[in-house]
């Protein structure tokens, strides 16, 4: 049976210790010190630690005296726990103050580590590229707390002098802004970075929006030639034409997400799942596919592997048919043009909410790009405002009195 721990009173009131069974510190057994005192009428016993870790009886007495004195004066800390918490807080404050003198290059690895654990590799990889090519050469040696509007102006001027597009300028300055926001949440800087509007860098609006729409005749020719050249590419392309899904959504689609009535797209671009009903043509296409395991990919390339980029056969067929000859960059047909085409067609028949649900948009602005007013319907509605049907005026236009 284990012996009961023996506590010994030190020569200082309120200080006790127990000795280690075998471990020695100097010429005597190692001692573990505690202090005992009253706090708010309750007796507290708190541990200080071993003598081998630097704790001495007179240190324990000094700390105990400090706590009792603080209780009498009504100041903190009044307990050993509070004293330790205060020490940790002071250490953090010192670290924050020290961090305020860190440069952009010195703090970037901290941001990149956080980004790599919370963002897709393509996202943080692009940010790191922006840092290495643009931010580090220009701002790397600048203290983070000193990066303000003038530094953004320098960066914009540098990018502009290099002939970079407004979209690239937006992306690079956006990386710097996200970095500074991260620094703000960590207490390294006190103010949030300037907005894009503040520095004259705003989104491109529709300047980067694809304009091409694939006609019905072009669709039929593309699918016919794909069916002949690459049947696997034909299947995923046909699926895109029938659903309007993003390419990545088709690539990641697994059989567990395909039922007899619905297709569910998980982990979409906006991080939300989306469910669309299976139409007649879509049901026919799915019935022709070989259903395998629940987590197996629905669409495989001609080599039997999963897709991780748009099928090369699609671009080859479009080029062979000459559909991109003489077209501007934003007017060229790509695999993403299929989604743009589907959205354009659906906007003619669906209401705003339904179009957002099918296409997976969170904000109405995306859907409104594709929705256009019906001038004839508007004219008829306006005509109704002036005629109640019995020769009189409708209520909004009745004269008072």
C-alpha positions as CSV (number, residue, x, y, z in Angstrom):
1,X,0.0,0.0,0.0
2,X,1.4,3.4,-1.0
3,X,2.5,5.6,1.8
4,X,0.6,8.9,2.5
5,X,2.3,12.0,1.2
6,X,3.9,13.8,4.1
7,X,3.7,17.6,4.0
8,X,6.2,19.7,6.0
9,X,5.8,23.3,7.1
10,X,8.6,25.5,6.0
11,X,10.0,28.2,8.2
12,X,7.8,30.7,6.4
13,X,4.1,30.8,7.4
14,X,1.7,29.4,4.7
15,X,4.5,27.6,2.9
16,X,4.7,23.8,2.8
17,X,6.7,21.2,0.9
18,X,6.9,17.5,0.3
19,X,10.1,15.6,-0.5
20,X,10.6,13.4,-3.6
21,X,11.1,9.7,-2.7
22,X,14.4,9.3,-4.4
23,X,15.4,12.3,-6.6
24,X,17.9,14.7,-5.0
25,X,18.5,18.4,-5.5
26,X,21.9,19.2,-4.2
27,X,22.7,17.5,-0.9
28,X,19.0,16.8,0.0
29,X,15.9,15.3,-1.6
30,X,14.1,17.5,-4.1
31,X,11.2,19.5,-2.6
32,X,7.8,20.4,-4.0
33,X,6.5,23.7,-2.6
34,X,2.9,25.0,-2.2
35,X,1.4,28.1,-0.6
36,X,-1.9,28.2,1.5
37,X,-4.0,31.3,2.1
38,X,-7.5,32.5,2.2
39,X,-9.3,34.1,-0.8
40,X,-12.8,35.4,-0.5
41,X,-13.2,33.4,2.7
42,X,-12.1,30.2,1.1
43,X,-8.8,28.4,1.9
44,X,-6.7,27.9,-1.2
45,X,-3.7,25.8,-1.7
46,X,-1.7,26.4,-4.9
47,X,1.4,24.6,-6.2
48,X,4.6,26.5,-7.0
49,X,6.8,23.6,-8.2
50,X,10.0,21.7,-7.5
51,X,13.1,23.1,-6.1
52,X,15.0,21.5,-9.0
53,X,12.9,23.9,-11.3
54,X,14.1,26.9,-9.4
55,X,11.5,27.3,-6.6
56,X,12.8,28.2,-3.2
57,X,11.0,28.6,0.2
58,X,11.8,32.3,0.4
59,X,10.4,32.7,-3.2
60,X,7.2,31.1,-2.1
61,X,7.0,33.3,1.0
62,X,7.6,36.4,-1.2
63,X,4.8,35.5,-3.6
64,X,2.5,34.7,-0.8
65,X,3.2,38.1,0.8
66,X,2.5,39.8,-2.5
67,X,-0.9,38.1,-3.0
68,X,-2.0,38.9,0.6
69,X,-0.9,42.5,0.2
70,X,-2.8,42.8,-3.1
71,X,-5.9,41.5,-1.4
72,X,-5.7,44.2,1.3
73,X,-5.2,46.9,-1.4
74,X,-7.9,45.5,-3.7
75,X,-5.5,45.2,-6.7
76,X,-4.6,42.2,-8.9
77,X,-3.3,39.6,-8.9
78,X,-4.8,38.2,-5.7
79,X,-4.3,34.5,-6.4
80,X,-1.5,32.4,-7.9
81,X,-3.7,31.5,-10.8
82,X,-4.4,35.2,-11.5
83,X,-0.7,35.9,-11.3
84,X,0.2,33.3,-13.9
85,X,-2.6,34.4,-16.2
86,X,-1.4,38.0,-15.9
87,X,2.2,36.8,-16.8
88,X,0.9,35.0,-19.8
89,X,-1.1,38.1,-20.9
90,X,2.0,40.3,-20.5
91,X,4.1,37.9,-22.5
92,X,1.5,38.0,-25.3
93,X,1.5,41.8,-25.2
94,X,5.3,41.8,-25.5
95,X,5.1,39.4,-28.4
96,X,2.4,41.6,-30.1
97,X,4.6,44.7,-29.6
98,X,7.6,42.9,-31.0
99,X,5.5,41.7,-33.9
100,X,4.6,45.3,-34.7
101,X,8.3,45.7,-35.8
102,X,8.1,42.8,-38.2
103,X,8.6,43.3,-42.0
104,X,6.3,42.1,-44.7
105,X,8.9,39.4,-45.7
106,X,9.3,38.3,-42.1
107,X,5.6,37.8,-41.4
108,X,4.6,36.4,-44.8
109,X,5.5,32.8,-43.9
110,X,3.1,33.0,-40.9
111,X,0.3,34.1,-43.3
112,X,1.2,31.5,-45.9
113,X,1.1,28.7,-43.3
114,X,-2.4,29.8,-42.2
115,X,-3.5,30.1,-45.8
116,X,-2.2,26.7,-46.8
117,X,-4.3,25.1,-44.0
118,X,-7.5,27.0,-44.8
119,X,-7.5,27.5,-48.6
120,X,-7.2,25.4,-51.7
121,X,-3.7,25.0,-53.0
122,X,-4.5,26.8,-56.2
123,X,-5.6,29.9,-54.1
124,X,-2.7,30.1,-51.7
125,X,-0.3,29.1,-54.4
126,X,-1.4,32.1,-56.5
127,X,-1.0,34.4,-53.5
128,X,2.5,33.1,-52.8
129,X,3.3,33.8,-56.5
130,X,2.1,37.3,-56.1
131,X,4.3,37.8,-53.1
132,X,7.4,36.4,-54.7
133,X,7.0,38.3,-58.0
134,X,5.5,41.6,-56.8
135,X,5.2,42.1,-53.1
136,X,8.5,41.0,-51.8
137,X,10.7,43.0,-54.2
138,X,8.7,46.2,-53.6
139,X,7.5,45.9,-50.0
140,X,9.4,43.0,-48.5
141,X,11.6,45.2,-46.2
142,X,8.8,47.5,-45.2
143,X,7.4,47.2,-41.6
144,X,3.9,45.6,-41.8
145,X,2.5,48.4,-39.6
146,X,3.7,51.0,-42.1
147,X,2.0,49.6,-45.2
148,X,-0.8,52.0,-46.1
149,X,-2.4,53.7,-49.0
150,X,0.9,55.1,-50.4
151,X,2.4,51.6,-50.5
152,X,-0.6,50.4,-52.4
153,X,-0.2,53.3,-54.8
154,X,3.4,52.3,-55.4
155,X,2.3,48.7,-56.0
156,X,-0.4,49.7,-58.5
157,X,2.0,52.0,-60.3
158,X,4.6,49.2,-60.5
159,X,2.0,46.7,-62.0
160,X,0.7,49.4,-64.4
161,X,4.2,50.2,-65.6
162,X,4.7,46.5,-66.3
163,X,1.7,46.5,-68.5
164,X,-0.4,44.3,-66.3
165,X,-4.2,44.1,-66.9
166,X,-6.7,45.7,-64.5
167,X,-7.7,42.2,-63.5
168,X,-4.1,41.2,-62.5
169,X,-3.7,44.5,-60.6
170,X,-6.9,43.6,-58.7
171,X,-5.7,40.1,-57.9
172,X,-2.2,41.2,-56.6
173,X,-3.5,44.1,-54.5
174,X,-6.2,41.8,-53.2
175,X,-3.5,39.4,-52.0
176,X,-1.8,42.3,-50.1
177,X,-5.1,43.3,-48.6
178,X,-5.9,39.8,-47.3
179,X,-2.4,39.6,-45.8
180,X,-2.9,42.9,-44.0
181,X,-6.4,41.8,-42.8
182,X,-4.7,38.7,-41.3
183,X,-2.1,40.9,-39.6
184,X,-4.9,43.1,-38.2
185,X,-6.7,40.1,-36.6
186,X,-3.3,39.1,-35.0
187,X,-2.8,42.5,-33.6
188,X,0.3,43.3,-35.8
189,X,-1.4,46.3,-37.3
190,X,-4.1,48.5,-35.7
191,X,-6.0,49.5,-38.9
192,X,-7.6,47.6,-41.7
193,X,-6.1,48.0,-45.2
194,X,-7.6,50.5,-47.6
195,X,-10.4,49.2,-49.9
196,X,-10.1,48.7,-53.6
197,X,-12.1,51.8,-54.1
198,X,-9.7,53.8,-51.9
199,X,-6.8,53.0,-54.1
200,X,-8.7,53.1,-57.4
201,X,-8.7,49.3,-57.9
202,X,-12.1,47.8,-58.3
203,X,-13.6,44.7,-59.8
204,X,-13.7,44.6,-63.6
205,X,-17.5,44.4,-63.8
206,X,-18.3,42.7,-67.1
207,X,-14.9,43.4,-68.7
208,X,-13.7,39.8,-67.9
209,X,-17.0,38.1,-68.6
210,X,-17.2,35.6,-71.4
211,X,-19.4,36.7,-74.2
212,X,-19.7,33.6,-76.4
213,X,-22.9,31.5,-76.6
214,X,-22.9,28.2,-78.3
215,X,-25.8,27.9,-80.8
216,X,-28.0,24.9,-81.2
217,X,-26.4,24.1,-84.5
218,X,-22.9,24.4,-83.1
219,X,-23.9,22.2,-80.1
220,X,-25.1,19.5,-82.4
221,X,-21.9,19.5,-84.4
222,X,-19.6,19.6,-81.4
223,X,-21.4,16.6,-79.8
224,X,-21.5,14.7,-83.1
225,X,-17.8,15.0,-83.7
226,X,-17.0,14.3,-80.0
227,X,-19.1,11.1,-80.1
228,X,-16.9,10.0,-83.0
229,X,-13.5,11.1,-81.6
230,X,-13.7,10.5,-77.8
231,X,-16.9,8.9,-76.4
232,X,-15.8,9.6,-72.8
233,X,-15.4,13.3,-73.6
234,X,-18.8,13.3,-75.3
235,X,-20.5,11.9,-72.1
236,X,-19.1,14.6,-69.8
237,X,-19.7,17.3,-72.4
238,X,-23.3,16.2,-72.9
239,X,-23.8,16.2,-69.1
240,X,-22.6,19.8,-68.9
241,X,-25.0,20.8,-71.7
242,X,-27.9,19.2,-69.8
243,X,-27.0,20.6,-66.3
244,X,-25.0,23.8,-66.8
245,X,-22.7,22.6,-64.1
246,X,-19.1,23.8,-63.6
247,X,-16.4,21.6,-65.1
248,X,-15.0,20.9,-61.6
249,X,-18.4,19.8,-60.4
250,X,-18.7,17.2,-63.1
251,X,-15.1,16.1,-62.5
252,X,-15.8,15.4,-58.7
253,X,-19.3,13.9,-59.1
254,X,-19.6,10.5,-57.4
255,X,-22.2,7.9,-57.8
256,X,-23.5,8.4,-54.3
257,X,-24.6,11.8,-55.4
258,X,-26.8,10.5,-58.3
259,X,-30.2,9.1,-57.5
260,X,-33.1,8.3,-59.8
261,X,-34.5,11.8,-59.3
262,X,-31.7,14.2,-58.5
263,X,-28.0,15.0,-58.9
264,X,-26.2,16.6,-56.0
265,X,-23.1,18.7,-56.5
266,X,-21.0,18.8,-53.3
267,X,-18.3,21.2,-52.4
268,X,-19.1,23.6,-55.1
269,X,-17.3,26.9,-55.8
270,X,-19.3,28.7,-53.1
271,X,-18.8,25.9,-50.6
272,X,-22.5,24.9,-50.6
273,X,-24.1,21.7,-52.0
274,X,-26.6,22.0,-54.8
275,X,-29.3,19.6,-55.9
276,X,-30.9,19.6,-59.4
277,X,-33.7,17.5,-60.7
278,X,-33.0,14.9,-63.4
279,X,-34.7,15.7,-66.6
280,X,-35.7,13.2,-69.4
281,X,-32.6,13.7,-71.5
282,X,-30.4,13.7,-68.4
283,X,-32.0,10.5,-67.1
284,X,-31.4,8.8,-70.5
285,X,-27.7,9.8,-70.4
286,X,-27.2,8.6,-66.8
287,X,-29.0,5.3,-67.6
288,X,-26.3,4.6,-70.3
289,X,-23.5,5.0,-67.8
290,X,-22.1,2.1,-65.9
291,X,-22.9,2.6,-62.2
292,X,-20.0,1.5,-59.9
293,X,-19.2,2.0,-56.3
294,X,-20.8,4.9,-54.2
295,X,-17.5,6.9,-54.1
296,X,-16.4,6.2,-57.6
297,X,-16.4,9.0,-60.1
298,X,-19.3,9.1,-62.5
299,X,-17.2,10.4,-65.4
300,X,-13.8,8.8,-66.4
301,X,-11.6,9.8,-69.2
302,X,-10.7,7.6,-72.1
303,X,-7.8,6.2,-70.1
304,X,-10.1,5.2,-67.2
305,X,-8.9,7.9,-64.8
306,X,-10.8,10.8,-63.3
307,X,-10.9,14.2,-65.0
308,X,-8.9,17.0,-63.5
309,X,-9.2,19.4,-66.4
310,X,-11.6,20.0,-69.3
311,X,-11.3,17.2,-71.9
312,X,-8.7,18.1,-74.5
313,X,-10.9,16.5,-77.1
314,X,-13.5,19.3,-76.6
315,X,-11.0,22.1,-77.5
316,X,-9.7,20.0,-80.5
317,X,-13.2,19.5,-81.9
318,X,-14.1,23.2,-81.5
319,X,-10.9,24.2,-83.3
320,X,-11.4,21.6,-86.0
321,X,-14.9,22.9,-86.7
322,X,-13.4,26.4,-86.9
323,X,-15.7,27.9,-84.3
324,X,-13.0,30.0,-82.7
325,X,-11.4,31.4,-85.9
326,X,-11.2,35.2,-85.8
327,X,-12.8,35.5,-82.4
328,X,-11.7,37.8,-79.6
329,X,-10.3,36.2,-76.4
330,X,-13.6,36.7,-74.5
331,X,-15.6,35.5,-77.4
332,X,-13.9,32.2,-77.9
333,X,-15.7,28.9,-77.1
334,X,-14.3,27.0,-74.2
335,X,-15.7,24.2,-72.0
336,X,-16.9,26.9,-69.6
337,X,-18.9,28.5,-72.4
338,X,-21.3,25.5,-72.0
339,X,-22.3,26.8,-68.6
340,X,-22.7,30.3,-69.9
341,X,-24.9,29.0,-72.8
342,X,-27.1,27.0,-70.4
343,X,-27.6,29.9,-68.1
344,X,-28.5,32.1,-71.0
345,X,-31.2,29.6,-72.2
346,X,-32.6,28.9,-68.7
347,X,-32.9,32.7,-68.0
348,X,-35.5,32.8,-70.7
349,X,-37.9,30.5,-68.9
350,X,-37.0,30.5,-65.2
351,X,-37.7,33.0,-62.5
352,X,-34.8,34.6,-60.6
353,X,-34.8,32.2,-57.6
354,X,-35.1,29.1,-59.7
355,X,-32.2,30.2,-62.0
356,X,-30.0,30.8,-58.9
357,X,-30.9,27.4,-57.5
358,X,-30.1,25.5,-60.7
359,X,-26.9,27.4,-61.5
360,X,-25.7,27.5,-57.9
361,X,-25.4,31.2,-57.4
362,X,-25.7,32.8,-54.0
363,X,-26.3,36.4,-55.1
364,X,-29.0,37.6,-57.5
365,X,-26.4,39.8,-59.4
366,X,-25.0,36.7,-61.1
367,X,-28.4,35.6,-62.3
368,X,-29.5,39.1,-63.4
369,X,-26.6,39.1,-65.8
370,X,-28.5,36.6,-67.9
371,X,-32.1,37.8,-67.3
372,X,-33.5,40.5,-69.6
373,X,-36.8,42.2,-69.6
374,X,-39.6,41.3,-72.0
375,X,-40.4,44.6,-73.7
376,X,-43.7,43.3,-75.2
377,X,-44.9,42.1,-71.8
378,X,-43.8,45.4,-70.2
379,X,-45.8,47.4,-72.9
380,X,-48.9,45.3,-72.2
381,X,-48.6,45.8,-68.4
382,X,-48.2,49.6,-68.9
383,X,-51.2,49.7,-71.1
384,X,-53.2,48.0,-68.4
385,X,-52.4,50.9,-66.0
386,X,-54.3,53.3,-68.2
387,X,-57.4,51.1,-68.8
388,X,-59.5,49.3,-66.2
389,X,-61.3,47.3,-68.9
390,X,-64.6,49.1,-68.6
391,X,-63.5,52.4,-70.0
392,X,-62.4,53.9,-66.7
393,X,-59.0,54.3,-65.2
394,X,-57.3,51.8,-62.9
395,X,-56.9,52.9,-59.3
396,X,-53.3,54.3,-59.5
397,X,-54.4,56.9,-62.0
398,X,-57.9,57.8,-60.6
399,X,-58.3,61.5,-59.9
400,X,-59.0,62.3,-56.3
401,X,-62.0,64.3,-55.2
